[in-house]
Amino acid sequence: MKPDVHPNYVPAKIICACGHVIETRSTKKEIHVELCANCHPFYTGKQKLVDSAGRVERFQRKYGLKKEAE
């Protein structure tokens, strides 16, 4: 690497709003984030899933379409 071209790469702390601290390296000494893997709903299993089942049946009932003979 050329001298005086690249920024300093120093040990850093990533601090989440929930209080979780992650040690890593970066060009900044401290990084504040709102969500991390410990509090994100997708990773914690607290995510509310939207149930889309029944959309086709609702459409068929609304427009009077009947199922084909099996």
WONORRA-V924738 format. One record per helix or strand of 3 or more residues. SS is the DSSP state (A for helix, B for strand). FROM is the first residue (numbers start at 1). LEN is the number of residues. If there is no record, write none. Layout:
BEGIN
SS_FROM_LEN, SS_FROM_LEN
END
This chain:
BEGIN
B_10_7, B_21_6, B_30_4, A_41_4, A_55_9
END
